[in-house]
Structures are given as structure tokens and as C-alpha cells.
């Protein structure tokens, strides 16, 4: 291989590497612009959430306390009766909760969540028991 051929190959590799570097710089610029847009949107969302939270704090705080209390009452009932298998309506009667269908459905959802979290077992359809 002579010097001219070596210089030609070196120039070809230089041109190829320069083109690749230019392509990568372009990608970096595109990603930098996209990141700036996403960060601006995140800042807007955070600001919006802060405004909404400040406006809705009294109602929000009251609403978030109620489910926690009901969940705690449900867990307490199962802890006090660890061997008992409850149906939702029986649990409502024990806790003094309304027995209308919408309330029963909300409790079914809560019990399903407690089953998925591993706190309760579901030995049969519509039947719930403390996991032992």
C-alpha cells in the first residue's frame, strides 16, 4: 500500500467520522429542544397543581380522611374477627355503614384492593377473610 492510498483511506474515514459526529450533534440539539419543552410543560403542571391544591385544600383534606377511616374500620373489623368470613352486606351491618347498592359496590372495591395488597383472602365469590 502506498502513501497516496493510505492518505485517501484516511481522508475517507475522516469524512465518514465527521458526518457521523454532525449527525450526533443534530440529534443532541433535537433532544435538547425536546427536553426543554418537556421541562417547561412539567413546570406548568406543577404550578397548576399547586394552584388547584391551594384552592381545594379544605374539601380535599376532608375527602381524603374519609376513605382512610373506612379502610381502617374495615381492617379493624377483620382483625377483631380473624376467623370469620364476611360478605360485604354483613360487614356493612357490623360497621353501621349504609347497605344501599352503591355503598356496597364501593366497599367491594375496597375489599378487592385489600385482597390485592395481601391483607385479606377471598375464599369464595363475595366472601372475604383476614389472611392468616
Secondary structure as GFF3:
##gff-version 3
##sequence-region A 1 132
A	DSSP	alpha_helix	3	80	.	.	.	ID=ss1
A	DSSP	beta_strand	86	87	.	.	.	ID=ss2
A	DSSP	alpha_helix	88	95	.	.	.	ID=ss3
A	DSSP	alpha_helix	101	116	.	.	.	ID=ss4
A	DSSP	beta_strand	120	124	.	.	.	ID=ss5
A	DSSP	beta_strand	127	130	.	.	.	ID=ss6
###
